[in-house]
Amino acid sequence: MSLKETAGPLLLQPATLEEAWRLRWRHGFAALPVAGGTLLRTQWENGVLAPPSVLLDLRRIGGLADIGPQPDGSLRIGSQATLSAVLKAPASAGWPLLREALRMIAAPGVRNLGTLGGNIASAVGDSLPALLALDAELEWYDGASLAGQSLEAWLEERRAGAAPERRLLAAVTLPAPGGAAGAAGAAGEAGGASEGSGRARAASGNGAGAGGAEGACAADFSGGHASGGRWHAWRKIGRRESFTPALVCVAAAGGPAAPVGAPGAWLRLAAGGGSAPPQRLRLAERAALAALAASGDAARAAAAAFEAALTEYAPAGDAFADADYRRRCAANLAAAAVWEGWTARGGERR
């Protein structure tokens, strides 16, 4: 272990996860794990979070920055891999939704320092909706062994007010592309959902609740189709064109793109932005699939997703945008993603 005396917090630099855990336990779990520190530094400067007395620098632990495919076709990303490294890694090419989300986080200099693990551990990072739509699993070290936990389950614990996380995040794993595991499916899950009708309103129209946030919002829309009829979409609305945290962001993945309403259709939707942890929109998924199965109409599926997301999504308001504005924006963006994905328009960019 390396120990550095600084003018600020005591800096500890363990060489292994086991040593990091022991040091954290020794300091009563007051030692704060850190790597890039980009979000933490902003929080300290703004007075949102008091600087800790002890920092636990994880950058010297071997293997935590590795990015590589696994024998089952999944992708394992070490928690200390920087956002830029994930973007540039050849191994991440099969998960374009994640790349698109990471590309819109902050400025290049911040992405060169900030880590995917840090973005996840914040519980509000802009990568999280994309990771939810990709059915990501987290790998935690608890002082004795490594154990997996779905990202969705962990975020639900955060939303429910769970105690601060004591475990150390080692990695995140993305399932192999091409399957619908972890997604709402047309068979067995779609029954009982509200179908809705008509086309969903555009995010820039009255449906967004324009009075909920001051000033114009810039939006980034992207998406695409992959082999096997899979499609994905990424939507982010912020207060500036770029280099800004999301007011609202929505990620979607589904399939098959054609024919619309084909058997085996599946869908994952997730929304986030602001100070509340992102969430899977499972009611919206089921509603969209039920409408698609009943009508074969992507517009009806989009409308059903919109109505369900309005009921389901529970964001938090702040000085920049109230909760109702965020909810309506998310519902509109989810509807747009569903419609474009199932009308072969997911590759268009605006």
N, C-alpha and C positions, 0 to 999 in steps of 0.2 A: 504494500500500500504506500502511496505517496500522500504526504500531508503538507499543506501549504498554509503559512501564516499570511493573511492579507489584512488590509485595513478594514475590510467588511467581514462577512461570515467566514468561519473556518471552512476550508476546502479540503475534502477528503476524496482521494482518487483510488478506489479499490481496483484490483486486477481481475477479480472473478465475481460472479453473482453471489456466491456463498459469502465472500468477504463483504460485499456491499450489504447483504442482509444483516450480517453480524454488526456492522458499524451502525446501521440504521436502528437495530434493536438496542445497541449500547447507548444510543442517544435518545432513547424513548420515542423512537419514530419521528423525532423532530427534524432529523436530517432529511433535507428535501432533495430527491433525485433530480438531476439536471443534466442536460447535454448541450443543445444549442442555446437554450435559455432565452429565445427570442420573445415568447409570450410572457414569461416571468419578468423579464426586464421591463417590458411595457407596463405590466401590472404594478411593479414596484414604483416606477416613475410616476404613475398616475394615482398612487396611493390606494389602489384597489386591494393590494396584498402587502403586508409588512415583510421586509426582507428577513429570511430565516437566520438563525444563529449558526447553522451548519448546512453546507451544501455537499451533496454526494454526487461527484462527477463520474458518470458512467462511461465516458468515452474510451477509457483504457481497457475495458472488458472485451476480450477477444470474442469474435463471432457475432456480436450484437449489431454490427453494421452490415452483415452479409445479406445478400439478396439472391435467391436461387430457386429453381424449380425442384419439386420433390418427386419421388418415384410414382406417386399416384396422379401426377399432373397438376397438383396444386402449386401455389407460389408462396414461399415463406420469406417474409421481410423482417429482418432484425429491427428491434425498436429504435436502435441508434442510427439507422440508415437515414441520411438527410433526404428532404423532399426532392432536391435536385438529383440525388443519386437514384432514387426510385424512378423519376421521370426518364432518366437517361439509360437505365439498365435494360439491356436487350431482353432480359427475362420478363420484364413487365409489359412487353408489347402485346401480349394476349389479353390484357386487362385495360383496354383503352379508356373505359369509364374512369378508372382511378387516375390515369394520366391526365385526362381532361380536368378533373377536379383539382389535382395538385398544381397544374399549370396556372390556375386562377387564384392560388393562395399567395398573397403578399407580393413583394418584389423579388427579383432574382437573388439579390444579396441575402435576403431573409431565408429564401428556400435553400441557399447554400449552407446555412447554419442550422436552421430548424429541422427537427427530426420527425419522422412519421409517428414514432412513439410519443413524442411530446405533444403532437397535435391530437393524438388519441387520448392521452392521459388528461388533457385539459377538459375532456367531456363535452366541449363545445366547438371543436375544431371543424373547419370546413371540409376536411377529408371524410368526416364521419358519415354523412348521408350516402356518399359513393360506396364506402366500405359496407354500410348496411345493405345497400342494394346488391352488393356482391357476396352477401352472406358470410362476412369475415368472422374468423375465430381468433380470439386473443390467447396468448400463451403467457401464463403468470408463473413467477417463482415465489414460493411462500416460505422459504427458509429450509425446506426439506426436499421438494421436488418441483418439477414443472407440471402444470396442469392447464388444460384448455377450458375456455368459456366463450360462449358466443358473444359477439359484440353487442347484439341486441339485448341479451340478458343483462350484461354489465351496464348498459346505458339505462335500462329500466330501473336497475338498482339506484343509479345516480338520480334519476327523476323522482324516485320514491324517497330520497333523502338519506341514503345509506351513509354510514360513517366513512370518513376519508380513507382512501385506499392505502393499505399498508404493503401489499404485495408489489413486487417489481415486475414491470412489463418487459418480457424478453423478446417477443415477436408477435406478428400478426400473420395469419395464413388465409389465403384466398383460395376457395375451391377451384378445381379445374374448370375452365370455361366449357360451355356446351351442354351443361345439365341444368335442370330446374330444381335441384335440391335446395330446400329452404325457402322455396317460393310458393306463393299461393297458386294452386293449380285449378284448372277448370273442373276436374273430376273430384267430387267429394267435398270441396271447400266453398264452392260458389253459391250453394243454395241459401235462400233466405235473404240475400243481399238486395238492397234497393236498386232498381234498374235505372231510374231517372230517364230524362228524355231531352232531345234537342242538343245543339252544340254548346260546348262550354264557352263561357265568355272569355275574351282575351285578357291576359294579365294586365294590359295597359288600359283596359276599359273600366266601366263603373263597377264591375265585380270585384276589383281589388280594393275598393274602399279608399278612394284617393285622399280623404281627409285624415287618414291615420298616420301619415308621415309627411314631414315638411321637405320641400325640394324634390327635384327630379331624381329618379333612380336610373342607374345604368344597368343594363342586363347583358349577360353572356349566355347564349343558347348554343349548345352543340350536341351532336349525337351521331349515330351511325348504325349500320347493319354489318353483321359478321356472317361467316359461313354457318350453315345449319339454320338460318332464319332467325338467329338471335338479333335483338336490337337493344340499344341503350340510349339514354338521354341524360344530359346534365344541364341544369338551369341555375343560374345565380343572379340575384339582384342585390346591388350595393349602392352606396351613395355616390360613388365615383365610377368612372369607366374601368379602372383597374387599381390594383394595390390597395384593396379595401376589404375589410371583413364583410361577410354576407349579412344582409338584412334577412334574406330568405334564400335558401338553396334547396333544390329538389333533385334527386337522382332516381333514375328508373332503369330497369332491365327487364326484358321480356322476350317472348317468342311464341310460336313462330311468326315471322313478319307476314307471311302469306302462305296459303290463302287466309284471309281474315276469318277468325272464328274456327280455325281448324282444330280438330281434337288434340289434346295435349297442350293447349295454350297455358302459359304461365306468366307471372308478373311479380316483380318486387318494386315497391315504391318507398321512398324515405325522404324526410324533410328535416331541415334544421336551419340554423341561423339565429344570432342573438345569444342570450345568456342561458337559455334552456337547452339541456341535452337533446340532440336529434332523436327522432323516433321512426320506426317502421310504420307505414300506413296500411296496416293489414285489412282494416275494414274497406278502405278504398280499393285495395287489390281485389278483394272478393267481389265487391260491387261491380267493378269494371269487368271482371271475368264472367260474372253472371249475365250482365247485359250483353257482352260479346257472344256468349253461348246462345242466348235467347234470340238475338237479332242478326248476328254477323255484321253489325254496324259499328265501326270504330268510333263514330261520333257519339253514339249512345253509350258506348263504353267510357268515353271521355267524360260525358255528362255525369254518369254514375260515379266515376272516380271523384269528380268535383264535389258533388253533394256529400259523399261519404267523408272526404277529407275535411270538409268544413266542420263536420261533427266530431271527427276523430283527432285532428291535429291540435295540440295544446302548447303553443309557443308562449314566451314571456315577452311582455312589452318593456320598453325602456325609453330614454329620451329621444331616440331616433325614430322609433316606430312602435305603435301600440300593438297589442296582441291580436286584435281583430284584423288589422292591416296585414300582419304577417300570415295569419291563418288564411285570409282570402287570396293573398298572393300565392301561397303554397298550393292551395286548391286549384287555382288557375294554371299554375305551372305543371302540376301533376296531370291535369286534364290535357294540356297541350302535349306533354310527353307521351301519354297514352295514345292520343289521336295520331300523332306523327309516327309513332312506332308501328302502329297497325295499319297505316296507309302508305307505307314505304316512303315516308318523307323524313325518316330519322337522319339521313345523311346531309340534309340541308343545313346551312349555316346562315344566320342573320347577323 
